[in-house]
Amino acid sequence: MPVITIRGLTGSGAGEIGREVARLINGEYVDREVIAEVAALLKRPAEQIAEKERVSPGVFNRIIIPLRKIISGSGTKLFDH
């Protein structure tokens, strides 16, 4: 069975996109079920498993800081972080 993963911040629409892609490919959409199953298998709290899936702020900063430098002279504002 093909697997497509989508990651997004809360409010980004990732869930809606995932459901629509699943519908278009006649697939199944799963969200937190995977985390719950892994947590059960490992006998760990689901939040502990979910924490491992989160992107650290370090990754965000490694991407956004160079972008800020590139556009700093353009007058465009790219996020206040």
Backbone as CSV, one residue per row, in Angstrom:
resi,resn,N_x,N_y,N_z,CA_x,CA_y,CA_z,C_x,C_y,C_z
1,MET,0.841,-1.170,0.000,0.000,0.000,0.000,0.890,1.238,0.000
2,PRO,0.649,2.190,-0.900,1.425,3.429,-0.915,1.177,4.251,0.349
3,VAL,2.181,4.979,0.765,2.074,5.838,1.937,2.524,7.230,1.551
4,ILE,1.722,8.216,1.922,2.063,9.619,1.714,2.059,10.267,3.081
5,THR,3.099,11.009,3.392,3.127,11.713,4.672,3.033,13.205,4.427
6,ILE,2.316,13.860,5.309,2.169,15.316,5.244,2.406,15.846,6.641
7,ARG,3.246,16.819,6.744,3.538,17.422,8.032,3.194,18.902,7.947
8,GLY,2.544,19.407,8.950,2.210,20.821,8.957,1.902,21.307,10.353
9,LEU,2.057,22.573,10.551,1.736,23.181,11.837,0.228,23.208,12.027
10,THR,-0.199,23.312,13.263,-1.611,23.439,13.553,-2.172,24.633,12.793
11,GLY,-3.268,24.416,12.110,-3.889,25.486,11.342,-3.355,25.640,9.934
12,SER,-2.404,24.805,9.546,-1.796,24.933,8.217,-2.635,24.294,7.121
13,GLY,-3.620,23.497,7.504,-4.436,22.810,6.509,-3.900,21.451,6.112
14,ALA,-2.856,20.988,6.775,-2.257,19.699,6.418,-3.267,18.562,6.533
15,GLY,-4.106,18.587,7.548,-5.105,17.538,7.716,-6.110,17.511,6.583
16,GLU,-6.566,18.688,6.194,-7.529,18.769,5.093,-6.895,18.306,3.785
17,ILE,-5.656,18.684,3.576,-4.939,18.252,2.368,-4.779,16.737,2.384
18,GLY,-4.408,16.192,3.523,-4.245,14.751,3.647,-5.529,13.997,3.351
19,ARG,-6.638,14.477,3.897,-7.929,13.831,3.636,-8.296,13.893,2.159
20,GLU,-8.025,15.028,1.526,-8.350,15.175,0.103,-7.467,14.276,-0.766
21,VAL,-6.189,14.196,-0.454,-5.294,13.307,-1.204,-5.754,11.865,-1.043
22,ALA,-6.090,11.469,0.180,-6.576,10.103,0.402,-7.832,9.839,-0.420
23,ARG,-8.727,10.802,-0.464,-9.949,10.640,-1.250,-9.617,10.482,-2.733
24,LEU,-8.718,11.326,-3.229,-8.369,11.297,-4.650,-7.704,9.990,-5.081
25,ILE,-6.940,9.390,-4.196,-6.245,8.143,-4.555,-6.983,6.910,-4.022
26,ASN,-8.210,7.140,-3.532,-8.996,6.045,-2.936,-8.219,5.352,-1.834
27,GLY,-7.533,6.160,-1.029,-6.737,5.618,0.064,-7.385,5.879,1.399
28,GLU,-6.646,5.581,2.422,-7.130,5.754,3.781,-6.333,6.878,4.435
29,TYR,-7.022,7.763,5.117,-6.363,8.855,5.839,-6.230,8.452,7.304
30,VAL,-5.021,8.521,7.826,-4.803,8.296,9.255,-4.017,9.478,9.789
31,ASP,-4.293,9.818,11.009,-3.612,10.966,11.598,-2.937,10.513,12.883
32,ARG,-3.528,10.751,13.978,-2.932,10.419,15.272,-2.984,8.920,15.579
33,GLU,-3.700,8.161,14.768,-3.822,6.732,15.013,-2.457,6.048,15.008
34,VAL,-1.580,6.480,14.126,-0.250,5.876,14.028,0.528,6.130,15.311
35,ILE,0.484,7.343,15.809,1.186,7.674,17.055,0.612,6.853,18.205
36,ALA,-0.704,6.725,18.260,-1.335,5.947,19.331,-0.917,4.476,19.260
37,GLU,-0.845,3.919,18.067,-0.438,2.517,17.931,1.019,2.307,18.331
38,VAL,1.890,3.212,17.902,3.311,3.102,18.273,3.460,3.235,19.784
39,ALA,2.751,4.188,20.374,2.814,4.374,21.827,2.359,3.108,22.555
40,ALA,1.297,2.490,22.070,0.810,1.261,22.694,1.837,0.137,22.566
41,LEU,2.428,0.004,21.381,3.433,-1.042,21.175,4.648,-0.854,22.074
42,LEU,5.052,0.397,22.255,6.231,0.687,23.069,5.912,0.894,24.544
43,LYS,4.608,0.871,24.858,4.154,1.118,26.231,4.679,2.458,26.750
44,ARG,4.490,3.464,25.914,4.902,4.834,26.239,3.713,5.762,26.052
45,PRO,3.728,6.928,26.689,2.659,7.902,26.462,2.699,8.413,25.011
46,ALA,1.528,8.619,24.429,1.443,9.095,23.046,2.175,10.422,22.873
47,GLU,2.124,11.289,23.869,2.797,12.594,23.766,4.313,12.415,23.631
48,GLN,4.872,11.413,24.282,6.306,11.148,24.178,6.671,10.745,22.746
49,ILE,5.825,9.962,22.112,6.059,9.552,20.723,5.874,10.751,19.797
50,ALA,4.825,11.524,20.014,4.560,12.698,19.177,5.710,13.702,19.257
51,GLU,6.302,13.841,20.422,7.421,14.780,20.603,8.587,14.430,19.690
52,LYS,8.819,13.159,19.472,9.910,12.724,18.589,9.657,13.113,17.143
53,GLU,8.398,13.337,16.780,8.028,13.678,15.411,8.083,15.172,15.125
54,ARG,8.191,15.978,16.143,8.177,17.430,15.957,9.509,17.926,15.407
55,VAL,9.417,18.940,14.561,10.620,19.572,14.015,11.133,20.542,15.070
56,SER,12.407,20.463,15.366,12.968,21.343,16.379,13.087,22.765,15.836
57,PRO,13.040,23.762,16.733,13.220,25.144,16.278,14.558,25.346,15.574
58,GLY,15.546,24.514,15.892,16.843,24.624,15.245,16.754,24.417,13.740
59,VAL,15.916,23.470,13.332,15.731,23.216,11.908,15.086,24.440,11.258
60,PHE,14.058,24.980,11.894,13.380,26.169,11.382,14.383,27.309,11.212
61,ASN,15.184,27.538,12.223,16.140,28.640,12.167,17.226,28.419,11.119
62,ARG,17.643,27.176,10.904,18.651,26.917,9.872,18.110,27.235,8.488
63,ILE,16.806,27.169,8.323,16.200,27.496,7.037,15.881,28.986,6.949
64,ILE,15.278,29.538,7.967,14.746,30.889,7.893,15.819,31.975,8.001
65,ILE,16.866,31.759,8.780,17.891,32.793,8.952,18.582,33.125,7.628
66,PRO,19.017,32.133,6.846,19.602,32.484,5.543,18.595,33.177,4.614
67,LEU,17.338,32.751,4.680,16.328,33.416,3.850,16.162,34.878,4.244
68,ARG,16.184,35.156,5.535,16.092,36.548,5.995,17.254,37.377,5.443
69,LYS,18.443,36.792,5.459,19.608,37.522,4.950,19.470,37.816,3.464
70,ILE,18.952,36.853,2.724,18.806,37.020,1.284,17.830,38.141,0.953
71,ILE,16.718,38.190,1.681,15.700,39.177,1.322,15.773,40.458,2.151
72,SER,16.735,40.562,3.052,16.782,41.718,3.944,16.867,43.044,3.190
73,GLY,17.516,43.060,2.052,17.637,44.299,1.311,16.446,44.578,0.404
74,SER,15.519,43.645,0.308,14.408,43.811,-0.622,13.245,44.586,-0.027
75,GLY,13.262,44.815,1.281,12.144,45.504,1.919,11.003,44.587,2.265
76,THR,11.118,43.305,1.938,10.082,42.327,2.263,10.342,41.775,3.647
77,LYS,9.291,41.622,4.418,9.426,41.079,5.765,9.029,39.610,5.749
78,LEU,9.879,38.758,6.283,9.635,37.312,6.226,9.340,36.746,7.598
79,PHE,8.555,36.901,8.376,8.277,36.313,9.672,8.950,37.109,10.768
80,ASP,8.223,37.266,11.812,8.777,37.791,13.059,8.872,36.625,14.011
81,HIS,10.048,36.081,14.145,10.210,34.883,14.990,11.079,35.202,16.166
